[in-house]
Amino acid sequence: MAKVWALLLIVVSFLLVAPVIESGTSGSTQVFQAVGTADAGGGGG
């Protein structure tokens, strides 16, 4: 159960931080999109 909460915390924190970084830098946006896409595609549960 702890792993579920840890993963949830990571996802939430990423969703909160991503827009800030994205608005600050335009170069890292592509990297975050790539990581997000890979994570969404590979994380089936």
PDB file of N, CA, C and O in Angstrom:
ATOM      1  N   MET A   1       0.835  -1.198   0.000  1.00  0.00           N
ATOM      2  CA  MET A   1       0.000   0.000   0.000  1.00  0.00           C
ATOM      3  C   MET A   1       0.874   1.252   0.000  1.00  0.00           C
ATOM      4  O   MET A   1       0.516   2.277  -0.580  1.00  0.00           O
ATOM      5  N   ALA A   2       2.008   1.148   0.653  1.00  0.00           N
ATOM      6  CA  ALA A   2       2.925   2.293   0.723  1.00  0.00           C
ATOM      7  C   ALA A   2       3.426   2.667  -0.668  1.00  0.00           C
ATOM      8  O   ALA A   2       3.607   3.845  -0.975  1.00  0.00           O
ATOM      9  N   LYS A   3       3.647   1.656  -1.504  1.00  0.00           N
ATOM     10  CA  LYS A   3       4.122   1.926  -2.862  1.00  0.00           C
ATOM     11  C   LYS A   3       3.086   2.704  -3.656  1.00  0.00           C
ATOM     12  O   LYS A   3       3.426   3.579  -4.452  1.00  0.00           O
ATOM     13  N   VAL A   4       1.821   2.378  -3.432  1.00  0.00           N
ATOM     14  CA  VAL A   4       0.736   3.065  -4.144  1.00  0.00           C
ATOM     15  C   VAL A   4       0.711   4.541  -3.774  1.00  0.00           C
ATOM     16  O   VAL A   4       0.581   5.400  -4.646  1.00  0.00           O
ATOM     17  N   TRP A   5       0.838   4.841  -2.464  1.00  0.00           N
ATOM     18  CA  TRP A   5       0.828   6.229  -2.003  1.00  0.00           C
ATOM     19  C   TRP A   5       2.068   6.958  -2.496  1.00  0.00           C
ATOM     20  O   TRP A   5       1.995   8.135  -2.850  1.00  0.00           O
ATOM     21  N   ALA A   6       3.207   6.273  -2.525  1.00  0.00           N
ATOM     22  CA  ALA A   6       4.445   6.886  -3.003  1.00  0.00           C
ATOM     23  C   ALA A   6       4.313   7.246  -4.482  1.00  0.00           C
ATOM     24  O   ALA A   6       4.686   8.343  -4.898  1.00  0.00           O
ATOM     25  N   LEU A   7       3.781   6.315  -5.267  1.00  0.00           N
ATOM     26  CA  LEU A   7       3.590   6.560  -6.690  1.00  0.00           C
ATOM     27  C   LEU A   7       2.604   7.704  -6.908  1.00  0.00           C
ATOM     28  O   LEU A   7       2.809   8.560  -7.769  1.00  0.00           O
ATOM     29  N   LEU A   8       1.538   7.707  -6.120  1.00  0.00           N
ATOM     30  CA  LEU A   8       0.522   8.754  -6.221  1.00  0.00           C
ATOM     31  C   LEU A   8       1.133  10.118  -5.893  1.00  0.00           C
ATOM     32  O   LEU A   8       0.848  11.110  -6.563  1.00  0.00           O
ATOM     33  N   LEU A   9       1.962  10.158  -4.872  1.00  0.00           N
ATOM     34  CA  LEU A   9       2.609  11.402  -4.477  1.00  0.00           C
ATOM     35  C   LEU A   9       3.536  11.911  -5.577  1.00  0.00           C
ATOM     36  O   LEU A   9       3.583  13.109  -5.853  1.00  0.00           O
ATOM     37  N   ILE A  10       4.270  10.994  -6.203  1.00  0.00           N
ATOM     38  CA  ILE A  10       5.178  11.361  -7.289  1.00  0.00           C
ATOM     39  C   ILE A  10       4.400  11.928  -8.466  1.00  0.00           C
ATOM     40  O   ILE A  10       4.783  12.946  -9.043  1.00  0.00           O
ATOM     41  N   VAL A  11       3.305  11.262  -8.819  1.00  0.00           N
ATOM     42  CA  VAL A  11       2.488  11.708  -9.954  1.00  0.00           C
ATOM     43  C   VAL A  11       1.897  13.088  -9.687  1.00  0.00           C
ATOM     44  O   VAL A  11       1.945  13.970 -10.545  1.00  0.00           O
ATOM     45  N   VAL A  12       1.341  13.265  -8.497  1.00  0.00           N
ATOM     46  CA  VAL A  12       0.727  14.548  -8.145  1.00  0.00           C
ATOM     47  C   VAL A  12       1.769  15.663  -8.136  1.00  0.00           C
ATOM     48  O   VAL A  12       1.537  16.742  -8.681  1.00  0.00           O
ATOM     49  N   SER A  13       2.908  15.398  -7.522  1.00  0.00           N
ATOM     50  CA  SER A  13       3.961  16.411  -7.459  1.00  0.00           C
ATOM     51  C   SER A  13       4.449  16.763  -8.860  1.00  0.00           C
ATOM     52  O   SER A  13       4.739  17.923  -9.149  1.00  0.00           O
ATOM     53  N   PHE A  14       4.538  15.751  -9.732  1.00  0.00           N
ATOM     54  CA  PHE A  14       4.968  15.992 -11.114  1.00  0.00           C
ATOM     55  C   PHE A  14       3.955  16.872 -11.833  1.00  0.00           C
ATOM     56  O   PHE A  14       4.323  17.799 -12.554  1.00  0.00           O
ATOM     57  N   LEU A  15       2.672  16.570 -11.629  1.00  0.00           N
ATOM     58  CA  LEU A  15       1.617  17.350 -12.286  1.00  0.00           C
ATOM     59  C   LEU A  15       1.611  18.792 -11.784  1.00  0.00           C
ATOM     60  O   LEU A  15       1.255  19.708 -12.526  1.00  0.00           O
ATOM     61  N   LEU A  16       2.002  18.992 -10.531  1.00  0.00           N
ATOM     62  CA  LEU A  16       2.028  20.341  -9.964  1.00  0.00           C
ATOM     63  C   LEU A  16       3.267  21.107 -10.429  1.00  0.00           C
ATOM     64  O   LEU A  16       3.205  22.317 -10.650  1.00  0.00           O
ATOM     65  N   VAL A  17       4.385  20.407 -10.576  1.00  0.00           N
ATOM     66  CA  VAL A  17       5.649  21.068 -10.914  1.00  0.00           C
ATOM     67  C   VAL A  17       5.817  21.248 -12.423  1.00  0.00           C
ATOM     68  O   VAL A  17       6.399  22.236 -12.871  1.00  0.00           O
ATOM     69  N   ALA A  18       5.311  20.298 -13.201  1.00  0.00           N
ATOM     70  CA  ALA A  18       5.497  20.320 -14.654  1.00  0.00           C
ATOM     71  C   ALA A  18       5.083  21.645 -15.304  1.00  0.00           C
ATOM     72  O   ALA A  18       5.858  22.195 -16.086  1.00  0.00           O
ATOM     73  N   PRO A  19       3.888  22.177 -15.011  1.00  0.00           N
ATOM     74  CA  PRO A  19       3.477  23.443 -15.636  1.00  0.00           C
ATOM     75  C   PRO A  19       4.414  24.600 -15.304  1.00  0.00           C
ATOM     76  O   PRO A  19       4.645  25.472 -16.142  1.00  0.00           O
ATOM     77  N   VAL A  20       4.953  24.611 -14.088  1.00  0.00           N
ATOM     78  CA  VAL A  20       5.856  25.681 -13.667  1.00  0.00           C
ATOM     79  C   VAL A  20       7.149  25.620 -14.472  1.00  0.00           C
ATOM     80  O   VAL A  20       7.628  26.637 -14.974  1.00  0.00           O
ATOM     81  N   ILE A  21       7.705  24.422 -14.590  1.00  0.00           N
ATOM     82  CA  ILE A  21       8.939  24.240 -15.359  1.00  0.00           C
ATOM     83  C   ILE A  21       8.682  24.515 -16.837  1.00  0.00           C
ATOM     84  O   ILE A  21       9.510  25.109 -17.528  1.00  0.00           O
ATOM     85  N   GLU A  22       7.518  24.071 -17.304  1.00  0.00           N
ATOM     86  CA  GLU A  22       7.167  24.241 -18.708  1.00  0.00           C
ATOM     87  C   GLU A  22       7.053  25.723 -19.050  1.00  0.00           C
ATOM     88  O   GLU A  22       7.477  26.149 -20.124  1.00  0.00           O
ATOM     89  N   SER A  23       6.488  26.497 -18.151  1.00  0.00           N
ATOM     90  CA  SER A  23       6.318  27.929 -18.378  1.00  0.00           C
ATOM     91  C   SER A  23       7.668  28.648 -18.256  1.00  0.00           C
ATOM     92  O   SER A  23       7.882  29.689 -18.877  1.00  0.00           O
ATOM     93  N   GLY A  24       8.560  28.089 -17.462  1.00  0.00           N
ATOM     94  CA  GLY A  24       9.869  28.710 -17.253  1.00  0.00           C
ATOM     95  C   GLY A  24      10.826  28.434 -18.393  1.00  0.00           C
ATOM     96  O   GLY A  24      11.547  29.330 -18.833  1.00  0.00           O
ATOM     97  N   THR A  25      10.840  27.200 -18.877  1.00  0.00           N
ATOM     98  CA  THR A  25      11.764  26.837 -19.950  1.00  0.00           C
ATOM     99  C   THR A  25      11.008  26.141 -21.074  1.00  0.00           C
ATOM    100  O   THR A  25      10.122  25.323 -20.829  1.00  0.00           O
ATOM    101  N   SER A  26      11.365  26.472 -22.296  1.00  0.00           N
ATOM    102  CA  SER A  26      10.679  25.884 -23.443  1.00  0.00           C
ATOM    103  C   SER A  26      11.438  24.661 -23.953  1.00  0.00           C
ATOM    104  O   SER A  26      10.862  23.815 -24.637  1.00  0.00           O
ATOM    105  N   GLY A  27      12.723  24.564 -23.625  1.00  0.00           N
ATOM    106  CA  GLY A  27      13.539  23.455 -24.109  1.00  0.00           C
ATOM    107  C   GLY A  27      13.218  22.150 -23.396  1.00  0.00           C
ATOM    108  O   GLY A  27      13.239  21.080 -24.004  1.00  0.00           O
ATOM    109  N   SER A  28      12.922  22.244 -22.110  1.00  0.00           N
ATOM    110  CA  SER A  28      12.664  21.037 -21.331  1.00  0.00           C
ATOM    111  C   SER A  28      11.265  20.489 -21.577  1.00  0.00           C
ATOM    112  O   SER A  28      10.946  19.370 -21.173  1.00  0.00           O
ATOM    113  N   THR A  29      10.435  21.284 -22.242  1.00  0.00           N
ATOM    114  CA  THR A  29       9.049  20.865 -22.469  1.00  0.00           C
ATOM    115  C   THR A  29       9.008  19.570 -23.267  1.00  0.00           C
ATOM    116  O   THR A  29       8.235  18.666 -22.950  1.00  0.00           O
ATOM    117  N   GLN A  30       9.832  19.479 -24.293  1.00  0.00           N
ATOM    118  CA  GLN A  30       9.850  18.285 -25.132  1.00  0.00           C
ATOM    119  C   GLN A  30      10.256  17.063 -24.317  1.00  0.00           C
ATOM    120  O   GLN A  30       9.719  15.971 -24.504  1.00  0.00           O
ATOM    121  N   VAL A  31      11.205  17.259 -23.416  1.00  0.00           N
ATOM    122  CA  VAL A  31      11.670  16.150 -22.581  1.00  0.00           C
ATOM    123  C   VAL A  31      10.543  15.669 -21.681  1.00  0.00           C
ATOM    124  O   VAL A  31      10.315  14.467 -21.545  1.00  0.00           O
ATOM    125  N   PHE A  32       9.838  16.616 -21.067  1.00  0.00           N
ATOM    126  CA  PHE A  32       8.748  16.250 -20.163  1.00  0.00           C
ATOM    127  C   PHE A  32       7.623  15.562 -20.917  1.00  0.00           C
ATOM    128  O   PHE A  32       7.014  14.620 -20.408  1.00  0.00           O
ATOM    129  N   GLN A  33       7.344  16.030 -22.133  1.00  0.00           N
ATOM    130  CA  GLN A  33       6.301  15.399 -22.935  1.00  0.00           C
ATOM    131  C   GLN A  33       6.708  13.975 -23.291  1.00  0.00           C
ATOM    132  O   GLN A  33       5.878  13.066 -23.285  1.00  0.00           O
ATOM    133  N   ALA A  34       7.991  13.782 -23.601  1.00  0.00           N
ATOM    134  CA  ALA A  34       8.480  12.448 -23.953  1.00  0.00           C
ATOM    135  C   ALA A  34       8.384  11.516 -22.750  1.00  0.00           C
ATOM    136  O   ALA A  34       7.939  10.375 -22.874  1.00  0.00           O
ATOM    137  N   VAL A  35       8.803  12.007 -21.587  1.00  0.00           N
ATOM    138  CA  VAL A  35       8.760  11.197 -20.373  1.00  0.00           C
ATOM    139  C   VAL A  35       7.318  10.888 -19.994  1.00  0.00           C
ATOM    140  O   VAL A  35       6.995   9.761 -19.618  1.00  0.00           O
ATOM    141  N   GLY A  36       6.463  11.887 -20.094  1.00  0.00           N
ATOM    142  CA  GLY A  36       5.052  11.699 -19.752  1.00  0.00           C
ATOM    143  C   GLY A  36       4.383  10.694 -20.667  1.00  0.00           C
ATOM    144  O   GLY A  36       3.590   9.862 -20.225  1.00  0.00           O
ATOM    145  N   THR A  37       4.712  10.780 -21.950  1.00  0.00           N
ATOM    146  CA  THR A  37       4.123   9.848 -22.921  1.00  0.00           C
ATOM    147  C   THR A  37       4.602   8.421 -22.653  1.00  0.00           C
ATOM    148  O   THR A  37       3.818   7.473 -22.687  1.00  0.00           O
ATOM    149  N   ALA A  38       5.903   8.285 -22.385  1.00  0.00           N
ATOM    150  CA  ALA A  38       6.467   6.966 -22.129  1.00  0.00           C
ATOM    151  C   ALA A  38       5.892   6.382 -20.832  1.00  0.00           C
ATOM    152  O   ALA A  38       5.608   5.188 -20.743  1.00  0.00           O
ATOM    153  N   ASP A  39       5.728   7.253 -19.836  1.00  0.00           N
ATOM    154  CA  ASP A  39       5.216   6.804 -18.545  1.00  0.00           C
ATOM    155  C   ASP A  39       3.757   6.396 -18.666  1.00  0.00           C
ATOM    156  O   ASP A  39       3.335   5.404 -18.071  1.00  0.00           O
ATOM    157  N   ALA A  40       2.987   7.154 -19.432  1.00  0.00           N
ATOM    158  CA  ALA A  40       1.565   6.861 -19.612  1.00  0.00           C
ATOM    159  C   ALA A  40       1.387   5.590 -20.442  1.00  0.00           C
ATOM    160  O   ALA A  40       0.467   4.811 -20.195  1.00  0.00           O
ATOM    161  N   GLY A  41       2.269   5.380 -21.428  1.00  0.00           N
ATOM    162  CA  GLY A  41       2.159   4.215 -22.293  1.00  0.00           C
ATOM    163  C   GLY A  41       2.619   2.945 -21.601  1.00  0.00           C
ATOM    164  O   GLY A  41       2.058   1.875 -21.834  1.00  0.00           O
ATOM    165  N   GLY A  42       3.646   3.054 -20.742  1.00  0.00           N
ATOM    166  CA  GLY A  42       4.215   1.857 -20.131  1.00  0.00           C
ATOM    167  C   GLY A  42       3.577   1.539 -18.789  1.00  0.00           C
ATOM    168  O   GLY A  42       3.615   0.395 -18.336  1.00  0.00           O
ATOM    169  N   GLY A  43       2.980   2.567 -18.137  1.00  0.00           N
ATOM    170  CA  GLY A  43       2.434   2.320 -16.803  1.00  0.00           C
ATOM    171  C   GLY A  43       1.010   1.803 -16.870  1.00  0.00           C
ATOM    172  O   GLY A  43       0.057   2.560 -16.686  1.00  0.00           O
ATOM    173  N   GLY A  44       0.867   0.515 -17.134  1.00  0.00           N
ATOM    174  CA  GLY A  44      -0.474  -0.050 -17.248  1.00  0.00           C
ATOM    175  C   GLY A  44      -1.116  -0.349 -15.899  1.00  0.00           C
ATOM    176  O   GLY A  44      -2.312  -0.626 -15.813  1.00  0.00           O
ATOM    177  N   GLY A  45      -0.308  -0.289 -14.857  1.00  0.00           N
ATOM    178  CA  GLY A  45      -0.900  -0.507 -13.551  1.00  0.00           C
ATOM    179  C   GLY A  45      -0.118  -1.562 -12.814  1.00  0.00           C
ATOM    180  O   GLY A  45      -0.455  -1.901 -11.679  1.00  0.00           O
TER     181      GLY A  45
END
